[in-house]
């Protein structure tokens, strides 16, 4: 039983690593978009895009509130990083 738990925890660790890698990739794209928006004199926030993100991910099998909170955190962090590209 303990071997199985250890194996499964290793699997979780690998999944967690993938999640972080994907967030890093997302941030790189966000920074590119931030530069393009800055050069085009566009605002930082695109409420329609945010609504689109929440709507798309509300179809997940995960709890909607959890998914929304998760993406609120991701978007907030990314906006902060995007803001840095404007300095």
Secondary structure, 3 states (H helix, E strand, C coil): CHHHHHHHHHHHHHHHHHHHHHHHHHHHHHHHHHHHHHHCCCCCCCHHHHHHHHHHHCCCCCCHHHHHHHHHHHHHHHHHHHHHCCC
